[in-house]
Amino acid sequence: MNPDVVEPMYVTIAIARDCIGFEANKTAAHTGGRIAGNARKSIQKEIGRPVVSRHGYLPNRSRQDQLIDEGGKRLTEKGQ
């Protein structure tokens, strides 16, 4: 599922539930993902075709390219 769809749902749920700590945020993230997945399935059923395809994704990036923090600083493999 596209993070641009799931993340706002997770954030909204986490704020509404006043989530503090890993486990509470993990639960909110799973709930957001489930809601986004259900929405995707509902849309697909309505329009009669998939909304996700293998052509809709960006090419895989290397693991090192993914290790960049929000400020654009490259992180090490062990964390920071």
N, C-alpha and C positions, 0 to 999 in steps of 0.2 A: 504494500500500500504506500502511496506517495506520502512522504513525511510532511509535505506542505498541507496535506489534508488532516493527517493524524495529529500532528503537534498542536494545532490550535484547540482541538477537542480535548487533548490531554491537559493542556494548560488550564482551560476553562474548568474541567473537572477537578483538577488539583487545587485551584483557587477556591472553588465552591465548597470543597471538602476540608479546606485548611490543612492540606497535606504537609506533614513535617516528617522528614526521614525517608530512608530508602524504601522500606516496605510500603508505606502509604503512597508514595509517588509511583512505585512499581504497579500497584493495584490500579491507580488512576490511569497509568499508561496503557495497561491491558484493557481497561474499560474503553478508553478512547479508541484503541485499535479495533476492538470488537464493534463499536458503533460505526466507525469508518468502513469496516468490512461489510457490515449489514447494509449500509447506505450504498456501497458499490454494487452489491448483489441486487438490491432493489432497483437501482438505475438500470442495470443490465437486463433485468426481467422486463422493465417498462419499455426499453427501446429495442429489445430483442437481439442484442449483440454485445460482445464484451467491450468494456471501456478501457481495459488494460491489455496490451499486447507486448510481445517481445520487441517490437519496433519502437515502443514508446519510452524506452529507457536509454540513459546515457551509457556510453561504453564504460566498462569496469575501469576504475582507477586503481593505481597501485596502492598497497597498504600504506606506504610512506606518504602518499598524497593525501590520504584520509586523516593523517595525524597532524592536523592543523587546528589551533585553538581559534576562538572567536575573533581575536585580534589579528589573525593571520600569521601568528608565530608558529613555526614548525615544532611539534612536540617529539620527544624521543619515544622509542618503542615501549619503554618502561613507564611511561606516564607523563612526566614533565621535566 
